[in-house]
Amino acid sequence: MKITVETDHKDNVWLVGSTLHGVVKVTVDKPTKLHSIVVHITGKGMTGNYKIREQWFGANEDYIDETIKIFGDDIEEYVTHSEGDYSYPFSVQLGADMPSSYEGELGFVRYTLKVSITKPYHDKKLKIPLTFIRHLACNEYADAMNPIVESVDKKVEGLCFCKCSEEGSMTVKLHVNKTAFVPGEPLIYEISVDNRSVNVIRHISFILRQNIVFTGFHNHQPANTPHFRTWKTKFKLCEFENDFKILANQGKTFNGAATIPAIPPTGLPGCNIIDIKYLVILLVDNSFTHVKFKKEVFIGTIPTTEESRSPAPLTTDDNALCTNDTGFALQPTVPLALPPSYAQCVFGKVDLKEDDDKDTTSYSNWAPSYTYYDWSQTTNYGGMAPITVTPDK
C-alpha cells in the first residue's frame, strides 16, 4: 500500500486565514481491508528544554488541531479495497491569527499534516510538513521609510585612558537607505570613517544580527515565573580586516549593498513564546577606542508601498543628516501581490522526526520557506549589485 498527499499548493506553503485543500491518494496492490482514513493537521509552538541553575525550562502553544475522517464511520467494520487507486479529498480552514512557521535552535513553530490508515495488524501513517505564513506589512512599522543615519565624533584614547594619553579623534558615519525590509531586498549602506588620530584603523565590521528570545517555564508550567533565553545569530554585511588599513590622518568611505536573506519576520506575530528582533551593528576599532552603532531594523513579508531610497553622499552638516531630504535616488517598488516563489529558510534543514513517529513515514530533512522578492528581476533598480549573506557559524 502506498499513501501520497496532493495539495492545492505544490510548495506546501499557505497563508494563514486561507483554506487548505488536498487529496489523499491510496494505491492498493492487493485486496486490503481498511477501517478508516483520518487526516490530522496540527500546529504547535515549543521552546526548550533548556537548563538554568539546574532547573529545566520550556513552553508549549497550540495553534491548530483539526481531525478529519475522510473514510470510514463509527461502526467497527472493515471495508475491502480491491487492487487499484483511490482518492479522498479534504479541506480545512486555517485560522487568521496563527504565527508563521519557524525552526530554531531552542524552539519552533511547526505545522504538520498526518494521514493515518487503520487496517488489520498494522496501521499505515504518513506525516508531511507544511509552511504557514502570516503576512507582516513593512508599512505597519512607523519608521519603515526613514533612513538610518548615525554620526559620532570620538576622542581616541591611549593606553592610560586619561587626557594626557589622547591620540587624536575620529568621526564615524553610517547611512542605511531605510529601516524596513523584506527577504530578497537589498539593504544599501554607506560607511564613512575620518581617522584624525596617530593610529592605524585595521578593523571595521557591519552586521545584521538576529536576536531571538525564547520564553520558558519551570517544568513547562505557565503558572510559574517565566525565564528567558536569547539566541543570537549574525550575518556579515561587510567586514574589513587583515590587510585593511585606514592610516593616521586619513579617511575612507565605503558603499555597499547586501541582500536580506530568507528569514522569519520581526516579532513572529501570533506566537507568545518566541520573539524575534533584528539589528544592524557597525563596529569600528581604533586601538583602545571603539565606536559601535546599534539600530533596530524591521523585517516583514510585504514590502513598503512607497519608493525606497538609496543613501545620499554623506555630509558634514549634522542638521542635514537628520532629514530625509538629502538627495536620495529612487529605487524600484515591489507589487503588493504575493510573490510567485518562496525561498527556503537561510538556516537550512532540520530533522522533523518526533518521539511519536516510530511507525510513521516522516520527513527527516526539511526547512520552512518564506516570501522572497527577487530584486534582480527588476529592470529599474540601478543600484550596486548586492552581496549574498549567510549566517555566521
C-alpha positions as CSV (number, residue, x, y, z in Angstrom):
1,M,0.0,0.0,0.0
2,K,1.2,3.5,-0.9
3,I,0.0,6.8,0.5
4,T,0.5,10.2,-1.0
5,V,-1.0,13.6,-0.4
6,E,-1.6,16.2,-3.1
7,T,-2.5,19.7,-2.1
8,D,-3.6,22.8,-4.0
9,H,-0.2,24.3,-3.3
10,K,2.7,22.2,-4.7
11,D,5.2,24.1,-2.5
12,N,3.1,23.3,0.6
13,V,3.0,26.9,1.6
14,W,-0.2,28.6,2.7
15,L,-1.2,32.0,4.1
16,V,-2.9,31.9,7.5
17,G,-6.6,32.6,7.1
18,S,-6.8,30.7,3.8
19,T,-8.3,27.3,3.1
20,L,-6.1,24.2,2.6
21,H,-7.4,21.8,0.0
22,G,-5.9,18.4,-0.5
23,V,-6.4,14.8,-1.7
24,V,-5.2,11.7,0.0
25,K,-4.3,9.1,-2.7
26,V,-4.1,5.4,-1.7
27,T,-2.7,2.8,-4.0
28,V,-3.6,-0.8,-3.1
29,D,-1.6,-3.6,-4.8
30,K,-3.8,-6.4,-3.5
31,P,-7.3,-6.7,-1.8
32,T,-6.9,-5.0,1.6
33,K,-9.3,-4.3,4.4
34,L,-9.4,-0.8,5.7
35,H,-11.4,0.6,8.6
36,S,-10.7,4.3,8.4
37,I,-8.6,7.1,6.9
38,V,-8.1,10.2,9.1
39,V,-6.3,13.4,8.3
40,H,-4.9,15.3,11.3
41,I,-3.5,18.8,10.9
42,T,-1.6,20.2,13.9
43,G,0.3,23.4,14.6
44,K,2.3,23.9,17.8
45,G,4.9,26.1,19.2
46,M,7.6,24.8,21.6
47,T,10.6,26.2,23.4
48,G,13.2,24.3,25.5
49,N,14.3,22.2,27.0
50,Y,17.0,24.5,28.4
51,K,18.6,24.5,31.8
52,I,19.0,27.4,34.2
53,R,20.6,26.8,37.6
54,E,19.9,23.0,37.5
55,Q,16.2,23.5,36.5
56,W,14.7,22.7,33.2
57,F,12.5,25.2,31.4
58,G,10.2,25.1,28.3
59,A,6.8,26.1,27.0
60,N,4.2,24.9,24.6
61,E,1.4,26.5,22.5
62,D,-1.2,25.0,20.2
63,Y,-2.4,26.9,17.1
64,I,-4.4,24.4,15.2
65,D,-5.7,20.8,15.9
66,E,-8.1,19.6,13.2
67,T,-9.1,16.0,12.7
68,I,-11.0,15.0,9.5
69,K,-12.2,11.4,8.9
70,I,-12.2,11.1,5.1
71,F,-13.1,7.4,5.0
72,G,-15.0,5.1,7.4
73,D,-17.6,5.5,10.1
74,D,-18.0,4.8,13.7
75,I,-19.0,1.2,13.1
76,E,-16.2,-1.3,13.8
77,E,-16.2,-2.7,10.3
78,Y,-13.5,-3.2,7.7
79,V,-14.2,-2.5,4.1
80,T,-12.2,-4.4,1.5
81,H,-10.5,-2.3,-1.1
82,S,-9.7,-4.1,-4.3
83,E,-6.5,-3.5,-6.1
84,G,-6.3,0.0,-7.6
85,D,-6.1,3.7,-6.9
86,Y,-8.4,5.6,-4.5
87,S,-8.7,9.3,-3.9
88,Y,-10.2,11.0,-0.8
89,P,-10.5,14.8,-0.8
90,F,-10.4,17.0,2.3
91,S,-10.2,20.7,3.2
92,V,-9.6,22.8,6.3
93,Q,-10.0,26.5,7.1
94,L,-6.8,28.0,8.6
95,G,-7.1,30.5,11.4
96,A,-6.0,34.0,10.6
97,D,-4.1,34.6,13.9
98,M,-1.6,31.8,13.7
99,P,2.1,32.6,13.6
100,S,4.4,31.9,10.7
101,S,6.4,28.7,10.6
102,Y,9.8,28.8,12.3
103,E,12.6,26.3,13.2
104,G,15.3,27.4,15.6
105,E,17.9,26.2,18.0
106,L,15.8,26.4,21.1
107,G,12.3,26.3,19.8
108,F,10.0,26.1,16.8
109,V,6.5,26.8,15.3
110,R,5.7,23.7,13.4
111,Y,2.7,22.7,11.3
112,T,2.2,19.1,10.0
113,L,-0.4,17.0,8.2
114,K,-0.7,13.4,9.3
115,V,-2.6,10.7,7.4
116,S,-3.5,7.6,9.4
117,I,-5.0,4.5,7.8
118,T,-6.4,1.9,10.2
119,K,-6.2,-1.7,8.9
120,P,-5.7,-5.1,10.4
121,Y,-2.5,-5.9,12.2
122,H,-0.5,-2.7,11.3
123,D,-1.7,0.8,10.7
124,K,-0.2,2.9,7.9
125,K,0.8,6.5,8.6
126,L,2.4,9.4,6.7
127,K,3.4,12.8,8.1
128,I,4.3,15.8,5.9
129,P,5.4,19.3,7.0
130,L,3.5,22.4,6.0
131,T,4.7,26.1,5.9
132,F,2.2,28.7,7.0
133,I,2.9,32.4,6.5
134,R,1.4,35.2,8.4
135,H,1.9,38.4,6.4
136,L,3.5,41.4,8.1
137,A,3.5,44.5,6.0
138,C,6.5,46.8,6.3
139,N,4.2,49.8,6.2
140,E,2.9,48.8,9.6
141,Y,6.3,49.9,11.0
142,A,6.1,53.7,11.6
143,D,9.8,54.3,10.6
144,A,9.7,51.9,7.6
145,M,10.8,54.5,5.0
146,N,13.1,56.5,7.4
147,P,16.8,56.1,6.6
148,I,19.2,55.1,9.4
149,V,21.6,57.9,9.9
150,E,24.2,57.9,12.7
151,S,27.2,60.1,13.2
152,V,29.7,60.4,16.1
153,D,32.9,62.3,16.9
154,K,35.1,60.5,19.4
155,K,38.4,61.1,21.2
156,V,40.8,58.3,20.6
157,E,42.2,57.1,24.0
158,G,45.7,55.8,24.6
159,L,46.8,53.0,26.9
160,C,46.3,55.1,30.1
161,F,42.7,56.2,29.2
162,C,43.5,59.7,30.5
163,K,43.5,63.0,28.8
164,C,47.3,63.1,28.7
165,S,47.3,60.0,26.6
166,E,44.7,61.0,24.0
167,E,45.9,60.1,20.5
168,G,43.6,62.2,18.4
169,S,40.0,61.7,17.3
170,M,37.8,60.1,14.7
171,T,34.5,60.7,13.1
172,V,32.3,57.7,12.0
173,K,29.1,58.0,10.0
174,L,26.6,55.3,9.0
175,H,23.8,55.7,6.5
176,V,21.3,52.9,5.6
177,N,18.7,53.6,2.9
178,K,15.7,52.8,5.1
179,T,14.6,50.8,8.2
180,A,12.1,48.1,7.0
181,F,13.0,45.4,4.5
182,V,11.7,42.1,3.1
183,P,13.7,39.0,2.2
184,G,15.4,39.4,-1.2
185,E,15.5,43.2,-0.8
186,P,18.9,45.0,-0.9
187,L,20.0,46.8,2.2
188,I,22.1,49.7,0.9
189,Y,24.6,51.4,3.1
190,E,27.4,53.9,3.3
191,I,30.1,54.0,5.9
192,S,32.5,56.9,6.3
193,V,35.5,57.0,8.7
194,D,37.7,60.0,9.2
195,N,40.7,59.0,11.2
196,R,42.3,62.1,12.8
197,S,44.5,60.1,15.2
198,V,48.0,58.8,15.2
199,N,46.7,55.2,15.0
200,V,46.0,52.9,12.0
201,I,42.4,51.6,11.9
202,R,42.6,47.9,11.0
203,H,39.1,46.5,11.5
204,I,35.5,47.6,10.6
205,S,32.6,45.2,10.7
206,F,28.9,45.8,9.7
207,I,26.5,43.0,10.5
208,L,22.8,42.2,10.6
209,R,22.0,40.4,13.9
210,Q,19.0,38.3,14.7
211,N,18.1,38.2,18.4
212,I,15.6,35.5,19.3
213,V,14.1,35.4,22.9
214,F,12.7,32.0,23.9
215,T,10.3,32.0,26.9
216,G,10.1,29.0,29.1
217,F,8.6,28.0,32.4
218,H,9.9,25.6,35.1
219,N,8.6,22.1,34.3
220,H,6.6,23.7,31.4
221,Q,4.1,25.1,33.9
222,P,2.8,28.6,32.8
223,A,1.8,29.4,36.4
224,N,5.5,29.6,37.3
225,T,7.7,32.6,36.7
226,P,8.9,32.8,33.1
227,H,12.5,32.7,32.2
228,F,14.1,33.9,29.0
229,R,17.0,32.7,26.8
230,T,18.3,34.7,23.9
231,W,19.9,33.2,20.9
232,K,21.9,35.5,18.7
233,T,22.9,34.9,15.0
234,K,24.9,37.4,12.9
235,F,25.1,37.9,9.2
236,K,28.1,39.7,7.8
237,L,27.0,42.6,5.6
238,C,30.7,43.7,5.2
239,E,33.9,43.3,7.1
240,F,37.3,44.8,6.6
241,E,40.3,43.3,8.4
242,N,43.7,41.5,7.7
243,D,45.4,43.8,5.1
244,F,42.8,46.6,5.6
245,K,44.1,50.0,6.8
246,I,42.9,53.5,7.3
247,L,46.2,55.3,8.0
248,A,46.7,58.1,10.5
249,N,45.0,61.4,9.4
250,Q,43.3,59.8,6.5
251,G,39.6,59.0,5.8
252,K,37.7,56.5,3.7
253,T,34.1,55.9,2.6
254,F,32.6,52.5,1.8
255,N,29.5,51.9,-0.2
256,G,27.8,48.6,-0.5
257,A,24.6,46.6,-0.6
258,A,23.6,43.2,0.9
259,T,20.5,41.1,0.1
260,I,18.3,40.3,3.1
261,P,18.2,36.5,3.3
262,A,15.1,34.3,3.7
263,I,14.5,34.8,7.4
264,P,11.3,34.9,9.5
265,P,9.6,38.2,10.2
266,T,10.1,40.5,13.1
267,G,8.3,39.5,16.2
268,L,6.8,36.3,14.9
269,P,3.3,37.6,15.5
270,G,0.8,35.1,16.9
271,C,3.5,33.3,19.0
272,N,3.8,34.2,22.6
273,I,6.9,32.2,23.5
274,I,9.3,33.2,20.7
275,D,10.1,36.8,19.9
276,I,12.4,37.8,17.0
277,K,14.2,41.2,16.6
278,Y,16.8,42.4,14.1
279,L,19.6,44.9,14.5
280,V,22.3,46.4,12.2
281,I,25.5,46.9,14.1
282,L,28.6,48.8,12.9
283,L,31.8,48.4,14.9
284,V,35.0,50.5,14.2
285,D,38.1,49.7,16.2
286,N,40.8,52.3,16.7
287,S,43.4,50.9,19.1
288,F,41.8,51.1,22.5
289,T,38.8,53.1,21.3
290,H,35.7,51.6,19.7
291,V,32.7,53.1,18.0
292,K,29.6,51.0,17.9
293,F,26.3,51.8,16.3
294,K,23.3,49.6,17.0
295,K,20.0,50.2,15.3
296,E,16.9,48.1,15.1
297,V,15.6,47.2,11.6
298,F,12.2,45.6,10.7
299,I,11.8,42.5,8.6
300,G,8.4,42.0,7.0
301,T,6.8,39.9,4.3
302,I,5.1,42.7,2.3
303,P,7.4,45.5,1.1
304,T,6.9,49.2,1.6
305,T,4.5,50.6,-1.0
306,E,6.4,53.8,-1.5
307,E,9.6,54.1,-3.4
308,S,12.6,53.1,-1.4
309,R,15.6,55.3,-1.5
310,S,19.4,54.8,-1.6
311,P,21.9,56.8,0.5
312,A,23.0,60.3,-0.5
313,P,26.6,61.3,-0.2
314,L,27.5,61.9,3.4
315,T,27.7,65.5,4.6
316,T,29.3,67.2,7.5
317,D,26.1,69.1,8.1
318,D,24.6,67.4,11.2
319,N,21.2,69.1,10.5
320,A,21.1,67.7,7.0
321,L,21.9,64.2,8.4
322,C,18.8,64.3,10.4
323,T,16.4,64.8,7.5
324,N,15.2,62.7,4.7
325,D,15.8,65.3,2.0
326,T,19.4,64.6,1.2
327,G,19.2,63.8,-2.4
328,F,18.1,60.2,-2.4
329,A,18.0,58.2,-5.6
330,L,14.8,56.4,-6.4
331,Q,14.6,52.6,-6.2
332,P,12.0,50.1,-7.6
333,T,8.7,49.5,-5.9
334,V,7.5,45.9,-5.5
335,P,4.0,44.7,-6.3
336,L,1.7,44.1,-3.4
337,A,0.6,40.7,-4.8
338,L,2.0,37.6,-3.1
339,P,5.3,36.8,-4.9
340,P,5.2,33.7,-7.2
341,S,8.0,32.0,-5.3
342,Y,9.3,31.3,-1.9
343,A,12.9,30.7,-0.6
344,Q,13.9,28.1,1.8
345,C,15.0,29.5,5.2
346,V,18.6,30.5,5.2
347,F,19.3,28.4,8.3
348,G,18.8,25.2,6.4
349,K,17.0,22.0,7.1
350,V,16.2,20.2,10.3
351,D,15.1,16.7,11.3
352,L,11.4,16.7,12.0
353,K,11.1,13.2,13.4
354,E,9.5,13.2,16.9
355,D,9.0,10.7,19.6
356,D,5.6,9.5,18.3
357,D,6.8,9.0,14.7
358,K,8.1,5.4,15.3
359,D,5.7,3.8,12.9
360,T,5.3,6.9,10.7
361,T,6.8,7.8,7.3
362,S,8.0,11.3,8.1
363,Y,10.3,14.0,6.7
364,S,13.6,13.9,8.4
365,N,15.2,16.8,6.5
366,W,13.1,19.9,5.9
367,A,13.1,23.7,6.3
368,P,10.2,26.2,6.2
369,S,10.0,28.7,3.4
370,Y,9.5,32.5,3.4
371,T,8.3,35.1,1.0
372,Y,11.2,36.3,-1.2
373,Y,11.3,39.2,-3.5
374,D,14.0,38.9,-6.1
375,W,15.2,42.4,-6.8
376,S,17.5,41.2,-9.6
377,Q,14.3,40.7,-11.7
378,T,13.5,44.4,-11.7
379,T,14.8,46.4,-14.5
380,N,14.8,49.8,-12.8
381,Y,16.9,49.0,-9.7
382,G,20.1,50.6,-11.0
383,G,21.9,50.3,-7.6
384,M,25.0,48.4,-6.5
385,A,25.0,44.6,-7.0
386,P,24.1,43.3,-3.5
387,I,26.1,40.5,-2.0
388,T,24.5,37.3,-0.7
389,V,24.8,36.9,3.1
390,T,24.7,33.7,5.2
391,P,24.6,33.2,8.9
392,D,28.0,33.0,10.7
393,K,28.8,29.6,12.0
